Amino acid sequence: MSMALVSLASIGLLLTLNPIGGSRILVAVSIPPLAEFVEAVGGERVEVIIMVPEGASPHTYEPTPGQLSKLSRADLYIMVGSGIEFEFSWMDRFREINPEMRVVNASLGLELLRDDPHVWLSPRCAMVMVENIYSALVELDPEHEAYYAENRDRYLSQLWELDEEFREVASRARIKAILVYHPAWGYLCRDYGLQQLALEREGKEPSPRWIEELTEEARSLGIRFVFTSPQSGRRGVEAIAEELNAEIVEIDPLAEDYVDNMHRV
């Protein structure tokens, strides 16, 4: 065998192995925040495929042939499990493509809200999701349970800090309501005693009358910020912000850097 072939074989082996030994687990996830959860727990033992990339909408995104090809080799699929449209549309197809792939519901054990799939946007819910991911990895790879447990605990400590920060801010806040375009923050508001006012209702753009009514309610509550996201519309946002003399703040609920993103909130 030539030296070139030996080198290529060595590179291929390195791509499938990791420093702590054994082949990496190929894990597919629906959305970017779950990728951080999986990588935080799995560390060097996992390789992650994100099916709905950052900046795309889970309501409309269709996986590419390349993504589907990689999914066919996945060992594990971590689904949000809270009712996101992408999973309703694609999970049956994913199971057909890869019937051997284990599918895990990251929201198992959580009390879900009706018509709000954004369960990961509460640090308290995120903790449960991380525990579910840990259990799935241990079941698939029990030899490295201690490694996963150490990683899980390290990441959970960051989520506990987030939880404490939100509790402290919410308890001190004079205004206990937020104004958003897309109603993505129901779990955060539920868990920290806040009220969410949303311009968008049932996936529809706000009417002029609804904008007017919401402006009056927001004014009475003293709201000074309007939250938007890259995936949501902008109708009425500038007008209502001007009426309230409020600042428009863009937060991406699907950002992969979950902890940093939630600190921004």
N, C-alpha and C positions, 0 to 999 in steps of 0.2 A: 504493500500500500504506500502511495506517495506521501511525502510530508504534507502536501496541500490537503489531501483527503483526511489525514490524521488531524490536522488543525481544524478542518470543518466539522469533523465528528466531535472534537473536544468542545467547540463552540456550541454545538447543538446540545451536548450534555449539560453545559453550564447554564443554558437557557431554561432547562427544565428542572434543575436542582437549585437548592439554596444553601446558604452557609450552615444552617443547623441540621441539614441532612434530609434526604427524601425529596420526592417530586412535589412541586407546588400544587395547591388546590386551585382549580380554575373556578372562580365564583362570578356568576352574573348577577347584577342588581338592576332594578328598574330605574332608579334616579341617582344623581350624584351624591346627595347626603349619605345614602346607604353605603356608597363606596368608601367614604371616610370611616364609617362605623366598622365595616369589614376589614379594612386595612389596619385600623387601630387595634383590633383584636387579633387578626391573623398575621400581621407583621410580614416577615419574610416567607411565611408559609403559604401565602395566597397571591394569586394574580386575579385582578378584578376587571370585568367587562361591564361598562355602563351602557345600558340599552337606550335610555333617553339622555343624550349628552347635555351638558350645561348650555343654557341659552335656548334649548328646544322646549316645546310645550308637550306635556304628557297627554293633552287632549287630542293632539293631531299628529304626533310624530309616528313615522313608520320606519322600522329598522332597515338598515342597508343590507344587501346580500353579504357583505363582509362580516357584519355583526351576527347575522344568522348562521354563517359558517362557523364562526368562533363559538357561538352558543351551542352548536351541535356537539362540541367537545367539553362543555362545562360539566363540572362535577356537582355543582350546587347552584340553585337560584334563590336569592333572597328577594321576596316580593314585599312591597309595603303592606299590602293586605287590608288597607283602609278604604278601598273603593276608588282608586285612581283609574281614570278612563283607559289609560294605556294597558293596564293589566286586564281589565274587562275585555279589551279588544284582542289581546295577543297571547295570554297565558295558555289557552288551549292549543294554539299553534306551536308555541314553544315546547309544550309537552309532546306534541307529535314529532317535532324535529329531533328532540332528545328525550326519549322515554326513560332512559336510565338516570337522568338528572334528578337529584333530590330537590324538591321545592319546599321552602320554609316561609311561613308567614311571620314577618318581623313584628306585627302588631298583636300577636297572640297574647291574651291576658289583659289587653287594654280595653277600657270602656270607650267605644267609638261614638263620635258625634254624627248625627244624620247630616248628609249633604256636605260634609267637610272631610276630604281625604288627607289633609295636611297634618297628619298626626305627629310627624317628626319635629314640628316647629315648637313643641314644648320640651324643654330639657328633661322634665319628669318622664314624658313618654319615650324620649330618646334613650333613657336609661334602660327601660324595659326592652326596647328594641335591641340594644347592645347585648343584653343578657340572652335574648333569643338567638342572636347571631353566635354568641359564644357557645351555647348549647349545641347548635348545629355543627359548628366546627369540631367540637369535642367528639360528637357522635361519629363524625366522618373520619376523624384523625385522633383517636384516644391516646395515642402514644405521646402526643405533645400537649396534653391537657394543662400541665403546669405552665408551659410557655404561654398558652392562650389566657390562662387565668391571670398571669402577671400583667399581660398587655391589657386585658379587660379592666383590671383594677386601676391601672394607671390612667386609662381613658375615662373611666367612671369618675375618678377624682376631678377631672376637668369639668364633667357634666354637673357634679355636685357644686362646684364653684359657680357655674352658670346659674344653677337653681337658686343658690343663696343670693346671688346678685339680683336676679329677677324678684325674689321675695322681698329683698330689702328696698329695691326701687319702687315696687308696687305698694309697699306698706307706707312709704314716705310721700308717694305721689299725691298732689292735690287734685289733679285731674285723672280720674280712673277710667278713661275711655280713649280709644284710638280710632282714627278715621282712616279707612283703607279703600283702595279701589276694588281689589279682588278679595273676597272674604276668606283669606288663607290662615288667619290667626286665631281661629276659634279655640283650639286646644291651649294655646298660650294664654288667652284671656280666661278660659275656664280655670286653669290651674293656678292663676295668680290674681284672681279676683278683679279682672278688668272687663270692660264692655267694648265690643267691636261694632263700629258703624261702617257699613259697606256701601259704596256707590253702585257696584255691580250686584244685581239680584238674579238668582237662578240662571247665571251665565249670560244675562242680557245687559246691554249697555244701559246706563241710567237715562231716564226720561228727564226733560226739563223740570217737570213738576217734582220728581223725586230729588233732583239736585237741589231745588229750592227748599224742600222740606228738610233735607239732610243738613243743608247749610244752617238753617235756623236751629236745629237740634245741636249741631256741633258748636255753634256760637254760644248757646245757653250753657254748654258744658265747658266752655273755655278752651276748646281744642286748638292747638297751635301747630300741629304737624299733620301732613297727609302722606300716607305710605302708598307707594306704587311698586310694581315689580317689572322686570324686563319683559315678562310674558303677558302682562295684562294691558288693557287698553288705557287710553288717557282722556277719554271724553269726560268733560266736566271737572277734571282735576285742576287745571290752571284757573278756571273760573271760581271754583269753590275755595281754592287756596288764596286767591286774591281777595275774595269777600271776607275771609277769616283773617287775612294778614298772616297766613300760615306758611310754613316751609314745606316744600315737597321733598320727601326722602325716598330714594329708591333702594329697596332691599330685595335681593333675589332669594326667594324661598327654596330654590333648587340649587343653590351654590354648593359646591363640593366641600369647601373649607368650612364645615359646619360650625365648629366652635368659634372661630374668628368672626364668622358671619353673624352668629347670635350675639356676640359681644357688641357688634355694631347696633343691633336692635336696642 
